[in-house]
Amino acid sequence: MTTDRQRGTDGDGSDRHADPDATTVNVPPGRSRPRGSGNAAPTPSSGGTSVFPTLVLRGPQPELPQRRRVPARLLITAWVVLLMAAVLVLVNVVTWSALTARTDERVDRALDQEIAEFQEFAAVGVDPGTGSAFSDVSSLIRVHLERQFPEDSEILFGWVDEPEEGAADGERSASRGSRGSAEPVTGRIRQGQEPPYDLSADPAKVEAILDTPDARGVLDTPAGPVEWEKIRALPPQGDGGPAGWFVIGYFTAQDDDTSAGTMGTLALVSLGGLLAAATAAWWVAGRILAPVRLVRQTAAEISEEDLTQRIEVSGRDDIAALAEQFNSMLDRLEGAFTEQRRFVDDAGHELRTPITIVRGHLELMGDDPEERREVVRLVTDELDRMGRIVEDLLLLAKAQQPDFVHPEPVSLAELTSDIDAKVRQLGDRDWRLESLAEETAHLDPQRVTQAMVQLAANAVRHTAPGSTLRTGSRVSGSEVRLWVADHGPGIPAEEHGRIFERFSRGGRTARGDRGAGLGLAIVRAIAEAHHGRVDLVSAPGAGSTFTLVIPLTPVDGRVGREHL
């Protein structure tokens, strides 16, 4: 059979764009490289291209340092703990801010309330001793203090500017009263149960409060910080008596201790929650990643000799989908390896047969010139047959590459006429061109011509001289159909699928020989490279019709490579 020269290859079938730095290791038929044997030395080439599976090493392969891998389970747990810790820190900060704000609000409310009550009492209060308005500031402050019930953290006191009877000149004096007592007592004025610290008994603190122009502030005391507020108490109008101050202090230590205790409890709860979250995340991540670990273990156990390992799939989540896809990949790999081994075995057998024949005849060749000429003719014939097998194998290997076909707009009428002119040279048959499609299709004219010539050559081999062979083309819907029909012996239905496989042979030809079994595999490869197919209608004694079916318009992507 005459085949067109393949694109992208030199005369010897090698790829012109091959990497000059690549080292090609040829694997002999029927043998596989031992595992762990390293990179084999390149096999010397005699000008041809190996048709066997090759291992291509792109330049030197330096040994890369092993990077320490962090387990996914640990990463997931670490991220969960990190996020949980961030949330808990935020919760603690917000809680502390809320507690502090609530303490400040309570202190402000207590101070403002006491000041408001004193102002109201100063405006409408009556001296119980006289039954009329207060005549001096000291009495006003003393009576007001006697009627107050401050909280444990509060202290109330007053201070009068001018000295009273019995006080030294220039010394500030105050009136003091106790809860339930109406008798004025000379000295400081304070009211309340035992405060955390008697602020009114500390002259330095009192001076600091009274001398500052601010009406409010904070002081540090042995009992902790105290927030204070003061208000000026003026004598009645027209009375030249001394003025004074009413002061309220609020010790925040107790509230701060309560807030600190709450935060301590919250911190312990947060730490416990963080540990619980870490434990739960570790357990959940382990459960989720269990199928992934199984995938890894299964992948580690897979070898070229054993591809039967599969992952047990349970559930319907993403991990289960991953396991299903992994099992599907293993199925494809197992099929590909099986097909590869069969291909190597079949190719080795097909190539060994002519070599055995040639060797046998050369060993038995005598000195008779006639015998020598016959042996030379036979050897040449066998070598030619082996060369055709190698060319067909190279073509099938080329069919797996993306640039196997180069589609372009083609007139179907011109293409069909060219094919008809070429097939008429294949043999003495009654060639009939049944129809010509007038449309333009997007296909590779050289590959399609190659497939049609192969189908016509098969028809010639299986029919007698003078038999009618019909060719033609037409467009049916979105498909182009080109066919070759004969009136040969036909093909049984059970062999319709098998004859398109590599090294699968049909019945003997009309000349009594059997082909190598690669022709129809090439036809199918060309059809599938165009996203098409080969249809067969045949029955024993009724002849056969092979139809090449190709899409009329371009189709994106590639299909059908799993059969090659």
SULLINZI-V136761 format. One record per backbone hydrogen bond with DSSP energy under -1.0 kcal/mol. CO is the residue of the C=O (numbers start at 0). NH is the residue of the N-H. If there is no record, write none. Layout:
CO:NH, CO:NH
This chain:
7:15, 9:12, 13:9, 14:17, 18:21, 22:56, 24:54, 27:30, 33:36, 54:24, 56:22, 56:58, 70:74, 71:75, 72:76, 73:77, 74:78, 75:79, 76:80, 77:81, 78:82, 79:83, 80:84, 81:85, 82:86, 83:87, 84:88, 85:89, 86:90, 87:91, 88:92, 89:93, 90:94, 91:95, 92:96, 93:97, 94:98, 95:99, 96:100, 97:101, 98:102, 99:103, 100:104, 101:105, 102:106, 103:107, 104:108, 105:109, 106:110, 107:111, 108:112, 109:113, 110:114, 111:115, 112:116, 113:117, 114:118, 115:119, 116:120, 117:121, 118:122, 119:123, 120:124, 126:130, 131:126, 135:139, 136:140, 137:141, 138:142, 139:143, 140:144, 141:145, 144:147, 150:153, 152:250, 154:248, 155:190, 156:246, 157:188, 158:244, 163:166, 167:170, 172:159, 173:186, 175:184, 177:180, 184:175, 188:157, 190:155, 196:198, 197:200, 198:201, 201:205, 202:206, 203:207, 204:208, 205:209, 206:210, 214:229, 216:227, 218:225, 220:223, 224:251, 225:218, 226:249, 227:216, 228:247, 230:245, 232:243, 235:238, 242:160, 243:232, 244:158, 245:230, 246:156, 247:228, 248:154, 249:226, 251:255, 252:256, 253:257, 254:258, 255:259, 256:260, 257:261, 258:262, 259:263, 260:264, 261:265, 262:266, 263:267, 264:268, 265:269, 266:270, 267:271, 268:272, 269:273, 270:274, 271:275, 272:276, 273:277, 274:278, 275:279, 276:280, 277:281, 278:282, 279:283, 280:284, 281:285, 282:286, 283:287, 284:288, 288:292, 289:293, 290:294, 291:295, 292:296, 293:297, 294:298, 295:299, 296:300, 305:302, 316:320, 317:321, 318:322, 319:323, 320:324, 321:325, 322:326, 323:327, 324:328, 325:329, 326:330, 327:331, 328:332, 329:333, 330:334, 331:335, 332:336, 333:337, 334:338, 335:339, 336:340, 337:341, 338:342, 339:343, 340:344, 341:345, 342:346, 343:347, 344:348, 345:349, 346:350, 347:351, 348:352, 350:354, 351:355, 352:356, 353:357, 354:358, 355:359, 356:360, 357:361, 358:362, 359:363, 367:371, 368:372, 369:373, 370:374, 371:375, 372:376, 373:377, 374:378, 375:379, 376:380, 377:381, 378:382, 379:383, 380:384, 381:385, 382:386, 383:387, 384:388, 385:389, 386:390, 387:391, 388:392, 389:393, 390:394, 391:395, 392:396, 393:397, 394:398, 396:399, 397:400, 400:403, 407:442, 409:440, 410:414, 411:415, 412:416, 413:417, 414:418, 415:419, 416:420, 417:421, 418:422, 419:423, 421:424, 422:425, 426:428, 427:465, 428:430, 429:468, 431:470, 434:472, 438:411, 440:409, 442:407, 443:447, 444:448, 445:449, 446:450, 447:451, 448:452, 449:453, 450:454, 451:455, 452:456, 453:457, 454:458, 455:459, 456:460, 457:461, 459:462, 460:509, 463:466, 466:429, 468:431, 469:484, 470:433, 471:482, 473:480, 475:478, 477:551, 478:475, 479:549, 480:473, 481:547, 482:471, 483:545, 484:469, 488:540, 491:494, 492:495, 494:498, 497:500, 500:503, 508:511, 512:508, 516:502, 516:503, 517:521, 518:522, 519:523, 520:524, 521:525, 522:526, 523:527, 524:528, 526:531, 527:530, 532:548, 534:546, 536:544, 538:541, 542:538, 543:485, 544:536, 545:483, 546:534, 547:481, 548:532, 549:479, 551:441, 559:562, 560:563
